[in-house]
């Protein structure tokens, strides 16, 4: 039975979880906020959908209230240097140069003054709906010109911080993409950023092996340039309290066994827990308590919702990767061992090694502290088991 529409669902997934929807992470939030307030660079590493963006946004949300200027660039959306320059210009103009351009909102030419020192002048576009400005750079220029333009844009946050006597936070999401944009960019960025004590840089990334290499390999430009912060799943006990409180606040209950079953599936994965709790809440009418049948219906609903995503994934991976996922869906293990391969009729050790490395690179599986491999996408294992039966 569907829940009453008079009260909004208290769980959030897909968008950023902020304010009351933000779950725990108290120690990480306190640490990150202090680091950024003090100008410490931070490399924030976690698998996809573990709440990196929500954590950064929550920290910078609090800092912004205290006068800190915050700009953000999502490198997943900037596949070329020209698009990166455009995104940087837009964020700098919108979020960092507030005082500098506040008196010139009606004149696009005055906004160009902010970028007067750029080798390439941007093309300005004004959105007629909200009068916001965007900036674009043509790909027809010589590479050295776009490199010089990027260098100047990367220098601007420190200049604006000094002019306005304010701390600046520059946040790069999915930072591991920087090497795909141009392998030389990390060297350029490091050279600029090491001269910016008034700017705290946040480098968030989901590809853990690549991010660790960027910041811990002595051969990389960003070696020891930032504090490395890894975040994992939220402890089950904390999430259990959170879910129960959110149900209680909307005059719905949830049985302890159902809570245990829910968290056994998600393992404290932030996105997955919110998604499954959302679906569960929808199954419970106001004044009732979620029971096992409600949980099974909610899990089925989530798997249906994820079916298109998982089907596309399944169609793009190799046969060996499918076999490994099917095995791991039944039991985590040492996938290259003779006994594990025999149990699940897997191919030879070298083939399994290539398969597990590819799955790990896509952040679908991860090596556990005891050396075993496990699926880290909570609903993927359930979906695979249903897919193969």
Secondary structure, DSSP 8 states (H G I E B T S, - for coil): ----TTS------SS---GGG----HHHHHHHHHHHHTT--EEEE--TTSSHHHHHHHHHHHHHHTT-EEEEEEGGG--SHHHHHHHHHHHIIIII-HHHHGGGTT-HHHHHGGGTT-SS--EEEE-TTT--EEEE--TTS-HHHHHHHHHHHHHHHHHHHHHHT--EEEEEESGGGHHHH-TTHHHHHHHHHTT-TTEEEEEEES-HHHHHHHHH-TTSTTTTSSEEEE-----HHHHHHHHHHHHHTTT-EE-HHHHHHHHHHHTT-HHHHHHHHHHHHHTS-TT-EE-HHHHHHHHHHHHHHHHHHHHHHHHHS-HHHHHHHHHHHH--B-TTSHHHHHHTT---HHHHHHHHHHHHHTTSEEE-TTS-EEE-SHHHHHHHHHHT-
